[in-house]
Amino acid sequence: MPTPIRAHVIVGGFPPGQHAGHDMDYARLRILQALQANENVHATVSSDYTDCHRWIRDCQLLVTYVAGPFADDHEAGVIRDWIADGGRWLALHGSTGGKAARLDAEGTRQRMVKASYHYALGSFFLTHPPIREFQVDVRDRDHVLTHNLPESFRIKDEPYMIEVLHPETRVLLSTAEVPPPPAETQELYGGDTSLLPDGKSRALGFVREIGAGSIAYVAPGHCHSPLTNMQPSVDVSISPDGAPPLRFRGPWETEPYETLVGNAIAWGTGVEG
């Protein structure tokens, strides 16, 4: 009899039950379809990290695609210990986010709050410019996650700016085609902390080892539908007049991204790597 592989999938927005500007149903469907490529995988699904200790204790793989939800200090510790014991966490897109703190009474100035969750994951979301087309550079082609990827590929997505929090992180994907964040954003965070040591590129994907387990993060992955679109505008590389498309699945309809997700599922379920 085949050995079952347990995976737990967290897909959702904040407040609970809301989409937070993403087509969560589509993302959830694509993740579950990718998991079903291995018929030995049994998956459970949640919308946030509440009581995640109940679901991951016998899991090999945790997959997250969230916009707002994050683990509190206790759950972040549970996840970190679970990884150290051999678990693998595949975090996609908005998983580096969390909550924003108001800096004025009107709420016109906000800053993302760095929490223990981000240190467990290993990265922290700062901001992103409007959706645009940009180049993804595959910096490390010797990992199972980048198997069969070209040296670089173009993608249409939100170009995330994330701060890599641990020096031992192995950066797999990056881009040098994203303009610097606005001066007011740099003021909020004490500079452009998303820049890598080369001073010109920013991480879009990485792996990080913790004990017997590991974490993989992939920044690309935005999608929205006519009902969930909250984009005020897009770059001219997407729409000449800056009007956001009502339906957007850019990276999910890109062959290298589909390969990347498939590789990540294989990595997380122990099929490869």
C-alpha beads as a LAMMPS data file, in Angstrom:
LAMMPS data file: protein, C-alpha beads

273 atoms
272 bonds

1 atom types
1 bond types

-500.0 500.0 xlo xhi
-500.0 500.0 ylo yhi
-500.0 500.0 zlo zhi

Masses

1 110.0

Atoms # bond

1 1 1 0.000 0.000 0.000
2 1 1 1.360 3.475 -0.877
3 1 1 2.404 5.706 1.984
4 1 1 -0.023 8.647 2.297
5 1 1 1.414 12.153 2.159
6 1 1 -0.364 14.786 4.252
7 1 1 -0.511 18.398 3.129
8 1 1 -2.294 21.339 4.702
9 1 1 -3.286 24.301 2.521
10 1 1 -4.049 27.779 3.897
11 1 1 -5.654 30.158 1.379
12 1 1 -7.569 33.253 2.454
13 1 1 -7.782 36.968 3.013
14 1 1 -8.483 39.295 5.905
15 1 1 -10.907 39.956 7.533
16 1 1 -11.899 36.275 7.709
17 1 1 -13.951 35.267 4.710
18 1 1 -12.848 38.220 2.582
19 1 1 -10.811 38.029 -0.619
20 1 1 -8.459 40.971 0.125
21 1 1 -8.059 41.749 -3.555
22 1 1 -7.204 38.228 -4.715
23 1 1 -9.118 35.449 -6.441
24 1 1 -8.636 33.060 -3.547
25 1 1 -10.885 30.422 -5.101
26 1 1 -8.754 30.248 -8.230
27 1 1 -5.473 30.155 -6.273
28 1 1 -6.853 27.441 -3.983
29 1 1 -8.009 25.410 -6.988
30 1 1 -4.634 25.627 -8.738
31 1 1 -2.748 24.620 -5.589
32 1 1 -5.027 21.638 -4.982
33 1 1 -4.725 20.600 -8.628
34 1 1 -0.945 20.711 -8.324
35 1 1 -1.120 18.542 -5.207
36 1 1 -3.386 16.065 -7.000
37 1 1 -0.600 15.352 -9.457
38 1 1 0.517 12.918 -6.748
39 1 1 -2.392 10.598 -5.955
40 1 1 -0.837 9.718 -2.592
41 1 1 -1.386 13.260 -1.288
42 1 1 -4.268 13.933 1.094
43 1 1 -4.913 17.643 1.679
44 1 1 -6.818 19.619 4.288
45 1 1 -7.747 23.272 3.779
46 1 1 -8.088 26.337 6.030
47 1 1 -8.573 30.062 5.452
48 1 1 -6.054 31.280 8.055
49 1 1 -3.540 30.066 10.641
50 1 1 -6.025 29.664 13.496
51 1 1 -5.396 26.334 15.258
52 1 1 -2.887 25.359 12.570
53 1 1 -1.100 23.222 15.174
54 1 1 -4.036 20.806 14.935
55 1 1 -3.626 20.406 11.183
56 1 1 0.123 20.324 10.587
57 1 1 1.231 17.966 13.348
58 1 1 1.113 14.925 11.006
59 1 1 1.805 16.850 7.781
60 1 1 4.810 16.708 5.514
61 1 1 3.887 19.925 3.689
62 1 1 2.272 23.261 4.512
63 1 1 1.228 25.444 1.554
64 1 1 0.107 29.027 2.130
65 1 1 -1.359 31.677 -0.173
66 1 1 -2.761 34.469 1.959
67 1 1 -3.414 38.222 1.895
68 1 1 -3.559 39.441 5.460
69 1 1 -3.676 36.340 7.672
70 1 1 -0.488 35.540 9.565
71 1 1 0.417 33.258 12.450
72 1 1 0.469 34.755 15.944
73 1 1 3.530 34.290 18.156
74 1 1 2.369 30.899 19.436
75 1 1 1.460 29.479 16.039
76 1 1 4.650 30.887 14.497
77 1 1 6.618 28.973 17.125
78 1 1 4.629 25.818 16.395
79 1 1 5.354 26.135 12.673
80 1 1 9.054 26.781 13.294
81 1 1 9.338 23.707 15.551
82 1 1 7.399 21.602 13.039
83 1 1 9.836 22.599 10.292
84 1 1 12.824 21.842 12.516
85 1 1 11.396 18.345 12.941
86 1 1 11.332 17.810 9.166
87 1 1 8.316 19.698 7.818
88 1 1 8.404 21.717 4.604
89 1 1 6.574 25.011 4.113
90 1 1 5.804 26.355 0.637
91 1 1 4.773 30.009 1.022
92 1 1 3.379 31.801 -2.014
93 1 1 2.830 35.455 -2.918
94 1 1 1.183 37.412 -0.054
95 1 1 2.388 34.982 2.602
96 1 1 5.103 37.526 3.475
97 1 1 2.447 40.088 4.430
98 1 1 0.508 40.611 7.631
99 1 1 -1.020 43.659 9.246
100 1 1 -0.381 47.354 8.771
101 1 1 -0.168 49.821 11.641
102 1 1 -1.675 53.300 11.300
103 1 1 0.820 56.095 11.750
104 1 1 -1.749 58.913 11.821
105 1 1 -5.326 59.296 12.989
106 1 1 -6.689 59.329 9.447
107 1 1 -4.905 56.133 8.463
108 1 1 -3.345 57.783 5.418
109 1 1 0.138 56.619 6.495
110 1 1 0.582 52.961 7.339
111 1 1 3.533 50.646 7.839
112 1 1 3.608 46.876 7.777
113 1 1 4.368 45.329 11.164
114 1 1 7.271 42.889 11.354
115 1 1 6.338 39.995 13.665
116 1 1 7.756 36.666 14.851
117 1 1 5.851 35.101 11.950
118 1 1 8.083 36.912 9.455
119 1 1 11.248 35.771 11.212
120 1 1 9.947 32.188 11.106
121 1 1 9.246 32.516 7.386
122 1 1 12.405 34.477 6.731
123 1 1 11.037 37.454 4.803
124 1 1 8.897 40.538 5.224
125 1 1 6.709 42.319 2.654
126 1 1 7.298 46.038 2.218
127 1 1 5.332 47.119 -0.847
128 1 1 4.847 46.542 -4.548
129 1 1 4.514 48.836 -7.564
130 1 1 1.517 48.352 -9.897
131 1 1 1.223 45.103 -11.845
132 1 1 3.709 45.121 -14.709
133 1 1 5.764 42.884 -16.950
134 1 1 9.282 42.226 -15.699
135 1 1 12.128 39.740 -15.959
136 1 1 12.701 37.002 -13.402
137 1 1 16.316 35.855 -13.163
138 1 1 16.993 32.295 -12.034
139 1 1 20.072 32.864 -9.848
140 1 1 20.461 29.273 -8.700
141 1 1 19.647 26.447 -11.103
142 1 1 21.015 23.689 -8.876
143 1 1 17.926 23.277 -6.704
144 1 1 14.888 21.085 -7.360
145 1 1 12.651 24.182 -7.314
146 1 1 14.398 25.615 -10.356
147 1 1 14.641 22.340 -12.301
148 1 1 13.895 22.855 -16.023
149 1 1 13.594 26.628 -15.656
150 1 1 15.403 28.873 -18.146
151 1 1 18.114 31.276 -17.013
152 1 1 15.469 34.006 -17.032
153 1 1 11.865 34.484 -18.070
154 1 1 9.362 37.299 -18.324
155 1 1 6.261 37.465 -16.198
156 1 1 3.279 39.744 -15.616
157 1 1 2.643 40.185 -11.909
158 1 1 2.890 42.387 -8.850
159 1 1 6.656 42.929 -8.437
160 1 1 6.979 42.286 -4.728
161 1 1 9.581 44.039 -2.629
162 1 1 10.493 41.835 0.321
163 1 1 13.187 42.053 2.947
164 1 1 15.192 38.844 3.369
165 1 1 15.678 38.482 7.119
166 1 1 18.338 35.774 7.497
167 1 1 21.813 35.811 5.917
168 1 1 21.875 32.038 5.357
169 1 1 18.915 32.277 2.963
170 1 1 19.537 30.731 -0.459
171 1 1 18.065 33.112 -3.043
172 1 1 16.817 31.268 -6.128
173 1 1 14.909 33.947 -8.043
174 1 1 15.402 37.688 -8.304
175 1 1 14.686 40.685 -10.510
176 1 1 16.574 43.857 -11.330
177 1 1 13.739 45.370 -13.370
178 1 1 11.707 46.882 -10.557
179 1 1 12.024 50.619 -9.883
180 1 1 12.981 51.659 -6.334
181 1 1 10.145 52.211 -3.872
182 1 1 8.904 55.791 -3.421
183 1 1 10.827 58.038 -1.029
184 1 1 7.971 57.971 1.488
185 1 1 8.088 54.155 1.568
186 1 1 11.844 54.176 2.133
187 1 1 11.329 56.679 4.930
188 1 1 8.831 54.349 6.621
189 1 1 11.233 51.398 6.592
190 1 1 14.554 53.155 7.008
191 1 1 15.626 52.751 3.393
192 1 1 15.173 50.270 0.574
193 1 1 15.609 47.138 2.670
194 1 1 14.451 44.900 -0.176
195 1 1 17.723 45.359 -2.081
196 1 1 20.050 42.367 -2.095
197 1 1 23.786 42.830 -1.338
198 1 1 24.531 43.464 -5.029
199 1 1 22.634 46.745 -4.664
200 1 1 20.506 46.281 -7.781
201 1 1 18.338 43.175 -7.500
202 1 1 15.539 41.992 -5.224
203 1 1 14.627 38.480 -4.130
204 1 1 11.565 36.815 -5.657
205 1 1 12.144 33.294 -4.371
206 1 1 14.306 31.535 -1.827
207 1 1 14.799 28.431 0.281
208 1 1 15.876 28.340 3.897
209 1 1 16.804 25.371 6.082
210 1 1 15.659 25.011 9.696
211 1 1 16.852 21.861 11.413
212 1 1 15.643 18.826 9.484
213 1 1 13.115 20.826 7.446
214 1 1 12.988 23.781 5.130
215 1 1 10.990 26.714 3.777
216 1 1 10.508 27.826 0.190
217 1 1 9.021 31.199 -0.668
218 1 1 7.870 32.305 -4.138
219 1 1 6.757 35.926 -4.479
220 1 1 4.949 35.841 -7.852
221 1 1 1.387 34.561 -7.920
222 1 1 -1.154 37.394 -8.076
223 1 1 -4.590 36.685 -9.495
224 1 1 -7.906 38.491 -9.323
225 1 1 -11.373 38.227 -10.837
226 1 1 -13.970 40.894 -11.710
227 1 1 -15.430 40.424 -8.215
228 1 1 -12.086 40.592 -6.401
229 1 1 -10.212 43.207 -8.424
230 1 1 -8.926 46.024 -6.192
231 1 1 -6.087 47.272 -8.407
232 1 1 -6.298 51.074 -8.835
233 1 1 -4.054 50.990 -11.897
234 1 1 -1.469 48.927 -13.750
235 1 1 1.746 49.660 -15.602
236 1 1 1.569 50.492 -19.305
237 1 1 3.237 47.132 -20.017
238 1 1 -0.096 45.577 -18.970
239 1 1 -2.537 48.175 -20.276
240 1 1 -1.592 51.267 -22.338
241 1 1 -4.195 53.401 -20.550
242 1 1 -3.328 52.080 -17.079
243 1 1 -6.746 50.483 -16.607
244 1 1 -6.448 47.198 -14.681
245 1 1 -7.812 44.086 -16.397
246 1 1 -10.926 42.844 -14.610
247 1 1 -9.568 39.283 -14.684
248 1 1 -5.870 38.681 -14.116
249 1 1 -4.057 35.353 -13.857
250 1 1 -0.728 36.454 -15.287
251 1 1 1.843 34.181 -13.599
252 1 1 -0.517 31.215 -13.371
253 1 1 -0.762 31.217 -17.168
254 1 1 3.023 31.376 -17.616
255 1 1 4.775 28.087 -18.344
256 1 1 7.869 28.760 -16.183
257 1 1 5.654 29.647 -13.213
258 1 1 3.608 26.481 -13.654
259 1 1 6.887 24.536 -13.760
260 1 1 8.058 26.333 -10.621
261 1 1 4.877 25.469 -8.696
262 1 1 5.075 21.843 -9.843
263 1 1 8.709 21.654 -8.738
264 1 1 7.792 23.163 -5.367
265 1 1 5.037 20.613 -4.785
266 1 1 7.424 17.783 -5.699
267 1 1 9.994 19.267 -3.284
268 1 1 7.425 19.627 -0.522
269 1 1 6.010 16.115 -0.851
270 1 1 9.428 14.470 -0.930
271 1 1 9.112 13.221 -4.506
272 1 1 12.328 15.058 -5.371
273 1 1 14.977 16.815 -3.302

Bonds

1 1 1 2
2 1 2 3
3 1 3 4
4 1 4 5
5 1 5 6
6 1 6 7
7 1 7 8
8 1 8 9
9 1 9 10
10 1 10 11
11 1 11 12
12 1 12 13
13 1 13 14
14 1 14 15
15 1 15 16
16 1 16 17
17 1 17 18
18 1 18 19
19 1 19 20
20 1 20 21
21 1 21 22
22 1 22 23
23 1 23 24
24 1 24 25
25 1 25 26
26 1 26 27
27 1 27 28
28 1 28 29
29 1 29 30
30 1 30 31
31 1 31 32
32 1 32 33
33 1 33 34
34 1 34 35
35 1 35 36
36 1 36 37
37 1 37 38
38 1 38 39
39 1 39 40
40 1 40 41
41 1 41 42
42 1 42 43
43 1 43 44
44 1 44 45
45 1 45 46
46 1 46 47
47 1 47 48
48 1 48 49
49 1 49 50
50 1 50 51
51 1 51 52
52 1 52 53
53 1 53 54
54 1 54 55
55 1 55 56
56 1 56 57
57 1 57 58
58 1 58 59
59 1 59 60
60 1 60 61
61 1 61 62
62 1 62 63
63 1 63 64
64 1 64 65
65 1 65 66
66 1 66 67
67 1 67 68
68 1 68 69
69 1 69 70
70 1 70 71
71 1 71 72
72 1 72 73
73 1 73 74
74 1 74 75
75 1 75 76
76 1 76 77
77 1 77 78
78 1 78 79
79 1 79 80
80 1 80 81
81 1 81 82
82 1 82 83
83 1 83 84
84 1 84 85
85 1 85 86
86 1 86 87
87 1 87 88
88 1 88 89
89 1 89 90
90 1 90 91
91 1 91 92
92 1 92 93
93 1 93 94
94 1 94 95
95 1 95 96
96 1 96 97
97 1 97 98
98 1 98 99
99 1 99 100
100 1 100 101
101 1 101 102
102 1 102 103
103 1 103 104
104 1 104 105
105 1 105 106
106 1 106 107
107 1 107 108
108 1 108 109
109 1 109 110
110 1 110 111
111 1 111 112
112 1 112 113
113 1 113 114
114 1 114 115
115 1 115 116
116 1 116 117
117 1 117 118
118 1 118 119
119 1 119 120
120 1 120 121
121 1 121 122
122 1 122 123
123 1 123 124
124 1 124 125
125 1 125 126
126 1 126 127
127 1 127 128
128 1 128 129
129 1 129 130
130 1 130 131
131 1 131 132
132 1 132 133
133 1 133 134
134 1 134 135
135 1 135 136
136 1 136 137
137 1 137 138
138 1 138 139
139 1 139 140
140 1 140 141
141 1 141 142
142 1 142 143
143 1 143 144
144 1 144 145
145 1 145 146
146 1 146 147
147 1 147 148
148 1 148 149
149 1 149 150
150 1 150 151
151 1 151 152
152 1 152 153
153 1 153 154
154 1 154 155
155 1 155 156
156 1 156 157
157 1 157 158
158 1 158 159
159 1 159 160
160 1 160 161
161 1 161 162
162 1 162 163
163 1 163 164
164 1 164 165
165 1 165 166
166 1 166 167
167 1 167 168
168 1 168 169
169 1 169 170
170 1 170 171
171 1 171 172
172 1 172 173
173 1 173 174
174 1 174 175
175 1 175 176
176 1 176 177
177 1 177 178
178 1 178 179
179 1 179 180
180 1 180 181
181 1 181 182
182 1 182 183
183 1 183 184
184 1 184 185
185 1 185 186
186 1 186 187
187 1 187 188
188 1 188 189
189 1 189 190
190 1 190 191
191 1 191 192
192 1 192 193
193 1 193 194
194 1 194 195
195 1 195 196
196 1 196 197
197 1 197 198
198 1 198 199
199 1 199 200
200 1 200 201
201 1 201 202
202 1 202 203
203 1 203 204
204 1 204 205
205 1 205 206
206 1 206 207
207 1 207 208
208 1 208 209
209 1 209 210
210 1 210 211
211 1 211 212
212 1 212 213
213 1 213 214
214 1 214 215
215 1 215 216
216 1 216 217
217 1 217 218
218 1 218 219
219 1 219 220
220 1 220 221
221 1 221 222
222 1 222 223
223 1 223 224
224 1 224 225
225 1 225 226
226 1 226 227
227 1 227 228
228 1 228 229
229 1 229 230
230 1 230 231
231 1 231 232
232 1 232 233
233 1 233 234
234 1 234 235
235 1 235 236
236 1 236 237
237 1 237 238
238 1 238 239
239 1 239 240
240 1 240 241
241 1 241 242
242 1 242 243
243 1 243 244
244 1 244 245
245 1 245 246
246 1 246 247
247 1 247 248
248 1 248 249
249 1 249 250
250 1 250 251
251 1 251 252
252 1 252 253
253 1 253 254
254 1 254 255
255 1 255 256
256 1 256 257
257 1 257 258
258 1 258 259
259 1 259 260
260 1 260 261
261 1 261 262
262 1 262 263
263 1 263 264
264 1 264 265
265 1 265 266
266 1 266 267
267 1 267 268
268 1 268 269
269 1 269 270
270 1 270 271
271 1 271 272
272 1 272 273
